């Protein structure tokens, strides 16, 4: 984990200059103090980033976040919007940043593994065998290029697709 802190400090200025926002989600309280400090400094330095928002999950559990968000105070509002605000607050993410557009899973795994279950409802998924430390700019560019070519319908049918009720039984 100390190496992760060194990485954050080393990449901070490059991320900021590239207009990239970096956020960490997860149990910060269980990280070494130096890593927590490097993460906080990097988040502040990149908070203006509008070109790309990268969220790294460190010691994160989507199920735990959902349980925390579901703990509504008596008489509290229950709606998707209020739930999303509480879900974001559970791990320190602002409400506008909860939805995931592109989720990249490295290491050859093809599952979400308790990662951003609510937030990934309409995410486009990209799986790669490349391990996280080796995932680089070329890999990210390919993932973004693929993402841009996808037909994002957010649950709607594609143009010209028949609705299941219109199909003829055979």
C-alpha positions, 0 to 999 in steps of 0.5 A: 500500500505504501507503493500506492501512496508513492504512485499517487504523489508521483502522478498527482501533477500529471493527472491535474495537468491532463484535466483528470479527476481522481477519486478513491472510494472505500474504507480509507480508515483502514489505509496507512496514514501516508496513503490516506494523506497522498489520496486526499492531496491527489483528490484536492489537486485533481478536483477540477478535472473535467476530461475524465473522472477515474474512481479507484476502489480501495477496500470497497464493498458495494454491499456495505455501501448499500446497507449504509445508504439504506439506513434511512432515519425515521420519517426520512425520504425514500427515493432513488435520488435520496438513496443515491445521495446516501450511497455516495455519502457512504464512501465520500462520493458526491451524488453527481458522480455516482453513475458509472459510464464505463467499468473496466475490469482488469486481470481476466475476471468477468464479474463485478465482485461486489463493486459499484452494483447500484452505480453500474446499472447502465454501465458499459463493461470492458473486461481485459486479461491485462493486470492492473499494474500493466494497464496503461494509456494504450489500453485505456484509449482502446477501452474509451474508443470501444465505449464511444462506438457503443449504442447506449440505450439505458434500457430502451430498445434499439431503433428498429428492434421488435418489442418481445410482445410483437414477436410471432410464436413459432 
